[in-house]
């Protein structure tokens, strides 16, 4: 989730436990810092994005990190806080860290919640990375609690219930949407190998579905206001296992990139007698809906990778785009 959502969760925790820790100094800073602390891994992103792809939402987003960090952070905070009960501070620290992990698990990015034992990414694809309804309701609760002090604790606990229940409700909508879409595909006699329904901007109103058939993907929008399915267009090229193996063996970053991608696709941008350029993306970060399509109408998609290949298939160079940062490497002069 975005930093505003995490910080708002920290503010709600501070309001909810204030009566249990009436003399604790610095409670708000403690809650706000721990609410975003797992995202400290982004500070290690420098010129080489390999660390980011490997470790963002890695160990600092894991249960093992919570088990180690929660008691340590509680112990460090206890003295400047005025020595409240260590056990309560530990529970508070664990609750803040686990809430951050839960909110990230609700998105489709993928979170290594079992690191360092496995780097598998988990997620239940219920919330888009920015959800104005989800975050807006929590911000409203913080605002009301700041001015309605007699009801502050109750408002905070209601908002924390919303924090946990809204993603589960959205997950339920996604599951029902997936079942309905599958029935529509059957009625249309669509041939496909597999498909998923996942979040898009303004979920749970809009969803996107990724269908796989042979060497191609189809990316379709599902609008719950008018959930009418049409024949999917399998227009996104799916790289072969042989091509991916060649690219991953060419450079450690390319190995990391294609490990990171869930639905890699490419389009051939241009060809010359002795080389060709392929532009890769991940459909996990592409959108079929109107909101994100308008934002990326210039053709630039998140986590795009441009590869220049020699006529023999070897990688000459590549350029990786992430947000406003670019990482380039030449392998063959």
C-alpha positions as CSV (number, residue, x, y, z in Angstrom):
1,X,0.0,0.0,0.0
2,X,1.0,3.6,-0.3
3,X,2.7,5.4,2.6
4,X,-0.3,7.5,3.5
5,X,-2.4,4.4,4.2
6,X,0.3,2.9,6.4
7,X,0.8,6.2,8.3
8,X,-3.0,6.5,8.8
9,X,-3.0,3.0,10.3
10,X,-0.2,4.1,12.7
11,X,-2.3,7.1,13.7
12,X,-5.3,4.9,14.4
13,X,-3.2,2.6,16.6
14,X,-2.0,5.7,18.6
15,X,-5.5,6.8,19.2
16,X,-6.7,3.3,20.1
17,X,-4.1,2.6,22.8
18,X,-3.8,6.1,24.3
19,X,-5.9,5.1,27.3
20,X,-3.9,2.0,27.9
21,X,-0.7,4.0,27.8
22,X,-1.7,7.4,29.2
23,X,1.7,8.4,30.4
24,X,3.8,7.1,27.5
25,X,5.8,9.9,25.9
26,X,6.3,9.9,22.2
27,X,3.5,7.5,21.5
28,X,2.5,9.0,18.2
29,X,6.0,9.1,16.7
30,X,6.6,5.5,17.8
31,X,3.3,4.4,16.1
32,X,3.9,6.4,12.9
33,X,7.5,5.2,12.5
34,X,6.7,1.5,13.0
35,X,3.7,1.8,10.7
36,X,6.0,2.5,7.8
37,X,9.2,0.8,9.1
38,X,9.0,-2.3,6.9
39,X,9.4,-0.1,3.8
40,X,12.8,1.0,5.0
41,X,14.1,-1.6,2.5
42,X,13.6,1.0,-0.3
43,X,16.4,3.1,1.2
44,X,18.9,0.5,-0.2
45,X,17.9,1.2,-3.8
46,X,20.9,2.9,-5.5
47,X,22.0,2.8,-9.1
48,X,21.6,-0.9,-9.4
49,X,17.9,-1.9,-8.9
50,X,18.7,-5.6,-8.3
51,X,18.5,-5.2,-4.5
52,X,15.1,-3.5,-4.9
53,X,13.6,-6.2,-7.0
54,X,15.0,-8.9,-4.7
55,X,14.3,-7.5,-1.3
56,X,11.6,-4.9,-1.4
57,X,8.8,-6.5,0.6
58,X,11.4,-9.0,1.6
59,X,12.7,-9.8,5.1
60,X,11.4,-6.5,6.6
61,X,7.9,-7.6,5.6
62,X,8.2,-11.1,7.1
63,X,6.9,-12.8,10.2
64,X,10.5,-13.5,11.2
65,X,11.3,-9.8,11.2
66,X,8.3,-9.1,13.4
67,X,9.4,-11.8,15.9
68,X,12.9,-10.2,16.1
69,X,12.0,-6.5,15.7
70,X,8.9,-6.1,17.9
71,X,10.5,-6.9,21.3
72,X,13.7,-5.1,20.4
73,X,11.9,-1.9,19.3
74,X,9.6,-2.1,22.4
75,X,12.7,-2.4,24.6
76,X,14.4,0.6,22.9
77,X,11.3,2.7,23.2
78,X,10.4,1.8,26.8
79,X,12.9,4.0,28.6
80,X,12.2,7.3,26.7
81,X,8.5,6.5,26.9
82,X,8.6,6.6,30.7
83,X,8.9,2.8,31.3
84,X,5.4,1.5,30.6
85,X,4.8,-2.2,30.6
86,X,7.2,-3.9,28.2
87,X,4.7,-6.6,27.3
88,X,2.2,-4.0,26.1
89,X,4.7,-2.2,24.1
90,X,5.8,-5.4,22.4
91,X,2.2,-6.2,21.5
92,X,1.8,-2.7,20.1
93,X,5.0,-3.0,18.1
94,X,4.0,-6.4,16.7
95,X,0.5,-5.1,15.9
96,X,1.9,-2.2,13.9
97,X,4.3,-4.3,11.9
98,X,1.8,-7.0,11.2
99,X,-0.8,-4.5,10.1
100,X,1.7,-3.1,7.5
101,X,2.4,-6.6,6.2
102,X,-1.4,-7.4,6.1
103,X,-2.1,-4.3,4.1
104,X,0.7,-5.2,1.6
105,X,-0.5,-8.8,1.3
106,X,-3.9,-7.4,0.2
107,X,-2.3,-6.0,-3.0
108,X,-1.0,-7.9,-6.0
109,X,2.7,-6.8,-5.8
110,X,3.7,-9.8,-3.7
111,X,5.2,-10.0,-0.2
112,X,7.8,-12.3,1.1
113,X,6.1,-13.0,4.3
114,X,8.1,-16.2,5.0
115,X,11.5,-14.7,4.3
116,X,14.3,-15.7,4.9
117,X,13.1,-19.3,4.6
118,X,11.7,-18.7,1.1
119,X,11.6,-15.8,-1.3
120,X,8.1,-16.8,-2.6
121,X,5.8,-13.8,-2.9
122,X,2.3,-14.0,-1.4
123,X,-0.7,-11.8,-1.9
124,X,-4.5,-12.2,-2.0
125,X,-5.1,-9.5,-4.7
126,X,-7.9,-7.6,-2.9
127,X,-6.8,-4.0,-3.0
128,X,-5.1,-1.8,-5.6
129,X,-1.9,-0.1,-4.4
130,X,-4.0,3.1,-3.8
131,X,-7.6,2.8,-2.6
132,X,-9.2,6.1,-1.9
133,X,-12.3,4.6,-0.2
134,X,-10.2,2.4,2.1
135,X,-7.7,5.1,3.0
136,X,-10.3,7.9,3.0
137,X,-12.4,6.2,5.6
138,X,-9.4,5.8,7.9
139,X,-8.3,9.4,7.5
140,X,-11.8,10.5,8.4
141,X,-11.7,8.5,11.6
142,X,-8.3,10.1,12.5
143,X,-9.8,13.5,11.9
144,X,-12.9,12.8,13.9
145,X,-10.9,11.3,16.8
146,X,-8.7,14.4,16.9
147,X,-11.8,16.7,17.6
148,X,-14.2,14.2,19.3
149,X,-11.9,13.2,22.1
150,X,-14.6,11.5,24.3
151,X,-15.2,9.1,21.4
152,X,-11.7,8.9,20.2
153,X,-10.9,5.3,21.3
154,X,-14.2,3.9,20.0
155,X,-13.8,5.6,16.7
156,X,-10.2,4.3,16.4
157,X,-11.3,0.7,17.1
158,X,-14.1,0.9,14.5
159,X,-11.6,2.3,12.0
160,X,-9.2,-0.6,12.8
161,X,-12.0,-3.1,12.2
162,X,-12.6,-1.4,8.8
163,X,-8.8,-1.6,8.1
164,X,-8.9,-5.4,8.5
165,X,-12.4,-6.2,7.2
166,X,-12.5,-4.0,4.0
167,X,-9.7,-6.0,2.3
168,X,-11.5,-9.3,3.1
169,X,-14.8,-7.9,1.7
170,X,-13.0,-6.9,-1.4
171,X,-11.4,-10.3,-1.6
172,X,-14.9,-11.8,-1.5
173,X,-16.0,-9.5,-4.4
174,X,-12.9,-10.7,-6.4
175,X,-13.7,-14.3,-5.9
176,X,-17.3,-13.8,-7.0
177,X,-16.2,-11.8,-10.0
178,X,-13.8,-14.5,-10.9
179,X,-16.5,-17.1,-10.8
180,X,-18.9,-15.0,-12.9
181,X,-16.2,-14.3,-15.4
182,X,-15.4,-18.0,-15.8
183,X,-19.1,-18.7,-16.5
184,X,-19.1,-16.0,-19.2
185,X,-16.0,-17.5,-20.8
186,X,-17.8,-20.8,-20.9
187,X,-20.8,-19.2,-22.6
188,X,-18.6,-17.5,-25.2
189,X,-16.7,-20.8,-25.8
190,X,-13.3,-19.0,-25.2
191,X,-10.3,-21.3,-25.4
192,X,-7.7,-20.6,-22.7
193,X,-5.2,-22.4,-20.5
194,X,-5.7,-20.4,-17.3
195,X,-6.8,-17.0,-16.1
196,X,-6.7,-14.8,-13.0
197,X,-8.8,-11.9,-11.8
198,X,-6.8,-9.2,-10.0
199,X,-7.0,-5.6,-8.8
200,X,-7.1,-2.5,-10.9
201,X,-7.5,1.2,-10.1
202,X,-10.7,1.7,-8.2
203,X,-11.2,-1.9,-7.3
204,X,-13.6,-3.4,-6.2
205,X,-15.5,-1.6,-8.9
206,X,-13.0,-2.3,-11.6
207,X,-10.9,-5.5,-11.9
208,X,-8.6,-6.8,-14.6
209,X,-8.2,-10.4,-15.8
210,X,-5.2,-12.0,-17.4
211,X,-5.8,-15.0,-19.6
212,X,-3.1,-17.3,-20.8
213,X,-3.3,-19.3,-24.1
214,X,-0.3,-20.9,-25.6
215,X,2.3,-18.1,-26.3
216,X,0.0,-15.2,-25.6
217,X,-1.9,-13.3,-22.9
218,X,-5.2,-11.4,-23.0
219,X,-5.7,-8.4,-20.7
220,X,-9.3,-7.5,-20.1
221,X,-11.2,-5.0,-18.0
222,X,-14.1,-6.1,-15.8
223,X,-16.5,-3.2,-14.8
224,X,-19.0,-4.4,-12.2
225,X,-21.4,-1.7,-13.3
226,X,-21.8,-3.5,-16.6
227,X,-20.0,-7.0,-16.3
228,X,-20.4,-8.0,-19.9
229,X,-17.7,-10.2,-21.3
230,X,-16.5,-10.1,-24.9
231,X,-14.1,-12.3,-26.8
232,X,-10.7,-11.8,-25.2
233,X,-7.9,-10.5,-27.5
234,X,-4.7,-12.4,-27.0
235,X,-2.5,-9.6,-28.2
236,X,0.3,-9.7,-25.6
237,X,3.2,-12.0,-26.6
238,X,4.4,-14.5,-24.0
239,X,8.1,-15.2,-24.2
240,X,9.1,-18.8,-24.6
241,X,10.9,-20.7,-21.8
242,X,13.9,-21.0,-24.1
243,X,14.1,-17.2,-24.6
244,X,13.7,-16.5,-20.9
245,X,16.4,-19.0,-20.1
246,X,18.8,-17.3,-22.5
247,X,18.0,-13.9,-21.2
248,X,18.3,-14.9,-17.5
249,X,21.7,-16.5,-18.2
250,X,23.1,-13.4,-19.8
251,X,23.3,-11.1,-16.7
252,X,22.5,-11.4,-13.0
253,X,20.1,-8.4,-13.2
254,X,18.1,-10.1,-16.0
255,X,17.9,-13.2,-14.0
256,X,16.5,-11.2,-11.1
257,X,14.1,-9.3,-13.4
258,X,12.5,-12.3,-14.9
259,X,12.3,-14.0,-11.4
260,X,10.4,-10.9,-10.3
261,X,7.9,-10.7,-13.1
262,X,4.7,-12.8,-12.8
263,X,3.3,-12.3,-16.4
264,X,6.2,-11.2,-18.6
265,X,5.3,-10.1,-22.1
266,X,7.1,-8.4,-24.9
267,X,6.6,-6.6,-28.2
268,X,9.2,-6.3,-30.9
269,X,10.0,-2.6,-31.2
270,X,12.3,-2.7,-34.2
271,X,14.5,-4.9,-36.2
272,X,17.8,-4.3,-38.0
273,X,20.0,-6.7,-40.1
274,X,22.2,-7.5,-37.2
275,X,20.1,-6.9,-34.1
276,X,16.6,-6.4,-32.7
277,X,15.0,-4.6,-29.7
278,X,12.4,-6.2,-27.5
279,X,10.5,-4.2,-24.8
280,X,9.3,-6.3,-21.9
281,X,6.8,-5.5,-19.2
282,X,4.8,-7.4,-16.6
283,X,1.0,-7.5,-17.0
284,X,0.8,-7.5,-13.2
285,X,1.6,-3.7,-13.5
286,X,-0.4,-3.1,-16.7
287,X,-4.0,-1.9,-16.6
288,X,-7.1,-2.7,-18.7
289,X,-9.2,0.0,-16.9
290,X,-9.8,3.6,-17.9
291,X,-8.0,5.2,-14.9
292,X,-4.5,3.8,-15.3
293,X,-4.8,3.7,-19.1
294,X,-5.2,7.5,-19.1
295,X,-2.1,7.9,-16.8
296,X,0.1,5.7,-19.0
297,X,-1.2,6.7,-22.4
298,X,2.3,7.7,-23.4
299,X,3.1,4.0,-23.6
300,X,5.5,3.9,-20.6
301,X,4.6,1.2,-18.2
302,X,6.1,0.5,-14.8
303,X,9.0,-1.9,-14.6
304,X,9.7,-1.8,-18.3
305,X,12.8,-3.4,-19.7
306,X,14.2,-2.7,-23.2
307,X,16.6,-5.4,-24.5
308,X,18.8,-5.2,-27.6
309,X,19.7,-8.6,-29.0
310,X,22.3,-9.6,-31.5
311,X,21.4,-11.7,-34.6
312,X,22.7,-14.8,-32.8
313,X,20.3,-14.1,-29.9
314,X,22.9,-12.9,-27.4
315,X,22.1,-9.8,-25.3
316,X,23.9,-6.7,-26.4
317,X,22.5,-4.2,-23.9
318,X,19.4,-3.4,-21.8
319,X,17.7,-0.5,-20.2
320,X,15.4,-0.9,-17.1
321,X,12.9,1.8,-16.2
322,X,11.4,2.1,-12.8
323,X,9.5,5.3,-12.1
324,X,11.8,8.2,-12.8
325,X,14.9,6.1,-12.5
326,X,16.8,4.3,-15.3
327,X,19.4,1.6,-15.1
328,X,21.3,0.7,-18.3
329,X,24.1,-1.9,-19.0
330,X,26.0,-2.8,-22.1
331,X,27.2,-6.5,-22.2
332,X,28.6,-6.6,-25.8
333,X,30.4,-3.6,-27.3
